[in-house]
Each structure stands twice: as C-alpha cells, then as structure tokens.
Amino acid sequence: MAAPPVVDIPVVDERLAEDLADGLAAVEKLLRSSVESEDAFITEASRHLIEAGGKRFRAMLVLLAAQFGNPGAPGIVPGAVVIELTHLATLYHDDVMDEARVRRGSPSANARWDNTVAILTGDYLFAQASEILADLGSEMIRVQARTFSRLVRGQIRETVGPAEGIDDITHYIRVLADKTGSLIATSGRFGAMLSGAPAEVADRVTEACEAIGVAWQLGDDLIDVASSDSGKTPGTDLREGVRTLPVLHALASTDPADARLRELLSGPVAEEDLVEALGLLRAHVAMTRAREELIRWSDRAKTALSTLPDIPARTALIALCDYVVERTG
C-alpha cells in the first residue's frame, strides 16, 4: 500500500503530527479494503480515484476534531472513511456532470470507461459508506443524511442558478456552503461526536470546519486567477466559463472602463484571449473583494475555534485558517 498522502496543514506539534499520520495510515487501509468486491471490475473502478491520490483533507479534519475527546475511540477511523467515501462518490458524479476528462492527474472514470460506469461506481461508494455508517449509530446516520441533502441541494442550486431576487454572489456563497462546506463541516462533527467530545465542542468545531471549507474554495478561486506557480494551470475556470467569485465581482461592475473585461468574462474565455483576461482580472478590484470575502470566512472559523479548549488540535486548526489565506499569496 502506498504511503498516506501529505496533508496541507502546518505542523504545530510533533506528537499531534504523529497521531495524524498514524490515523491517516489506518484510514487509508480501511478505505481501500472497504471498496473490495468479489467482482474484480467493481474493485478496480472503485479504487480508481483512491489510487489517483488526494490529500485526505476531510479525513484529517475528522482526526483533528477527535482530539477534543478520545482520539482513540473505535469509531474515529470508520467515520473518517465514511467521509472520504462520500467525497469520492461525489467526484465520480461531478466528473460526469462536468464532462471532465482528468481527475487528480489521471483520466476520470467516465473518460476511462463511460458515464454509466462512473455514475454506478459513485453509487457503490455511497452504499459502502452507508454500510460502515450503520455500525456507528442512528445519530451519525441522521447527520450524514442531512449532509447528503445539502450536497444535492447545492448541486441543484448550482445547476439551475439563483432564484428571482437573489443576487449572483449571495447564490454563489450558498452553493459553496452546501457543495463544499457541508461535508467538511460534517468531518469536524463526526470526529468530535465519535470521540465523545461535549456537544458544545462538536457544534463549534462543525461551525469552524464549514467556514474553513468555504474559505478553501474561495482560495481556489483566487489561485486559479492569480497564481502561476501553484502547480495548477491558471485560468482553468475562465476557459470553462465557470463564474467564480472574482469573475462575479468583475461582471457586477458598471464602470465603462471594465467593458472589455466584462465582454471577455461573459462566457468561456477563448485560448487566444486568456492572457488578456487574466491580466485584466488580476489588476481588477474584484480580486481584492474576493480576497476580503475569503478572509471573512477564515476569521469566522477562528472565532468559532477561539472558544474551544486550548490543545494542540485547536492551534493546528487556527494555523490552518491562516494557511488557507496565505496560500493565495
């Protein structure tokens, strides 16, 4: 088995880092075994994205949140696997909806096989997650059901667009909170609940993790425009016509001087226009406004964390809030 992936989190305590590494190794082992099937093809398709890598960010948050109770409680690792399986299942489905050809540097499942295989594999991962979840108790099942409802609601909202009377930016943040923030929030809640942490601690961790999730995605929005050395090709969202927060702020401008930028951002940006679009957007106040929104969500997370017991896990989570901002440059 490959070594557990590296998680993007500042190391603030060596003992905590060792505990997280050990926990992630256990998660990785159970994650792989949980998708094994008597049918070799189902096992291969289910492991496709697992073997493609990933930071196991959500699993790491389960393990961090568990530090506020008993981090060795028997449900912690299975709970983290439930979260990862749910996340992976949504990726299979997302790639079909987005007609994506690549995921984590490898061909997407729909590209390697077809849409039907990708959709059914995602469904299989949801089923495997549910089987593990059934052993964790009815309250955990209830939390997962509510989370799944939010995931689907966020996808529907993104697909149909804002309702009448709701501005594009408000709608966009709501979509992020449901599609990205909800499962990251549940990562924190699972860790706290399964470790036996007090209810008020679980609530604060959940609140903080949701804000971290939204902030992380807002950071990705900025990186897609601003960064040329992040390991990602800049302008991917612009090429695909995805209206991220900087784009929405730019499109909301009524300044005549922004006419050319609004024209370029009105749909997918052609390859020959990409350099111009990136240059104009990078210099626009829209980037400052998007970064301010990112900082607000990071600060919201830190406010929730400030009421938690002062242990290394809290310090690590606060450092993560700062990192979410700092990684955008």
Disulfide bonds with the S-S distance in Angstrom:
none
